[in-house]
Amino acid sequence: MKRSEDRILTTHVGSLPRPPAMVDMIRAQIRGEAVDPAAYAKTLRESVASVVAKQKQLGIDIVDDGECGKPSYVSYANDRLGGFTPRTVKAETRSPWLGSREALTFPDYYAEQLVGASSTHKRLVCTAPVTYTGHAQLKVDLDNLRAAAAAAGVTDVFVPSVSPASFEDWNRNEYYKTPEDYVVALGEAMREEYKGILDAGFLLQVDDPRLVTHYMLHPEESVADCRKWAQLRVEALNHALRGLPRDRIRYHTCYGINIGPRVHDMELKDVIDIILSINAGAYSFEASNPRHEHEWAVWKDAKLPDGAILIPGVITHSTVLVEHPELVAQRIVRFAQAVGRENVIAGTDCGFATFAGADEIHPSIVWAKFESLVKGAQIASRELWK
């Protein structure tokens, strides 16, 4: 994993606006419609090439495939894990956010925003031992990304992969005796994907928004309860990452695509030690929206693992406002002064299209935000290396 040795490098979280043709095919698959395999494969290759080229054009240093072929950052694993059974459960057509601390505080807002929000993406039930069956799909993703990166002249590439805890939340367990047994089994299965990404020569990014959203989604639990829950999930993740090269693993957590009041987000100070116990070489997190920008100061006293890199979000998905490059630069400089310029890579708060076609932020605005990210990193670099 490269460091910011002579300038601030730039990256992002993973999901990016997919080309319309790709979105149409993914939506057709979600609806259960037949999609021509050859046409799908061609559209996917072209979409990945387009998204990688766009990142290169904008000046992003560490790129990915935008998660072009995934219906979402989490539900894609439905097709890569065995042991699950489709089952219609009426309650699952309602967004889990409707029972959250946020919805209890702002019921009118969230009732209008979220009813039916999860109904189009399939939920499954675990009814047998979890196994990894996604080798062929993973190979397609890695081959497409490798070809696109070579064509664009990009050498630094990461691949997002869902965490055990986030997938645990997506599909209910009816097989394992305890939730802890279930999440450990998920980690063991996903380890095959993690290892496959690393063996192919890419950086691995583990996506784990559930680690910090659990608190908001469970108003009946205290901070202490949520810390205990999180510690057990981190143990399962670390077990899945055992023996894998820490310096080639990025870990990402965030509060999801939630363009709302967000007064009940778990505070960084209550979970930072748990995050830093994860066996990763870099940590990606929200740092630029109004609920979390102040938390940069928490990192001044944090005990970072040896060699750790921070990837703070310096542009956000939580507003359509395009951040001014000078503001982006100020955010970067604060982190550089807190932990050292070489230990900071400028990133984003979250993905910008975590569910295919959702595009809460219009693609044209996403790319404008990325331009500010790159310009802000250039301004910060001039100040930090003057």
DAQUINOR-V26136 format. One line per field, one symbol per residue. ss: DSSP state (a for helix, b for strand, c for the rest). phi: phi as a letter, one per 30 degrees, with the letter a starting at -180 (. if undefined). burial: # if it has 16 or more other ideal C-beta (glycine too) atoms within 10 Angstrom, else .. Layout:
# DAQUINOR-V26136
ss=???
phi=???
burial=???
This chain:
# DAQUINOR-V26136
ss=ccccccccbbcccccccccaaaaaaaaaaaccccccaaaaaaaaaaaaaaaaaaaaaaccccbccccccccbccaaaaacbbbbbbcccaaaaccaaaacaaaaacaaaaaaaacccccccccbbbbbbbbbccaaaaaaaaaaaaaaaaaaccccbbbbbbcaaaaaaacbbcccccaaaaaaaaaaaaaaaaaaaaacccbbbbbccaaaaaaaacccccaaaaaaaaaaaaaaaaaacccccaaabbbbcccccccccccccccaaacaaaaccccccbbbbcccccccaaaaaaaaacccccccbbbbbbbcccccccccaaaaaaaaaaaaaaacaaabbbbbccccccbcccccccaaaaaaaaaaaaaaaaaaaaaacc
phi=.dcddbaddbaadldbedeedddddddddddiddbdedddddddedddedddddddddjddccbcihedcdadcdedecbbcjcbdadbedddcddddcdeddddbdddddddceidcddcdcbbdbaedbcbcedddddedddddddddddicccbbbdbddedddeddbdcbcddbedddddddddddeddeddddddjcdccccbddecdedddbddcdedddddedddddedddddceiddedbbccbbacidbdadidceddeedbdddeddddbcbbcadabcddbdddeddddcdcddeidccbddcbbddadddddeddedddddeddddbjddcbbdbbdadcadceidheceeddeddddddedddddddddddcd
burial=#.##...############.###.##...#.........#..##############.#.###################.##.##.......#..####.####..#...#..##..##.#######...#.#.#..##.###.###.##..#.#..#################.##.....#################.#.#################.......##.##.######..##..#.#.###########.#.#.#####..##.###.############.###.##..#..#.....############..##.#.###.######.##.#.###################.#.######.##########..#..
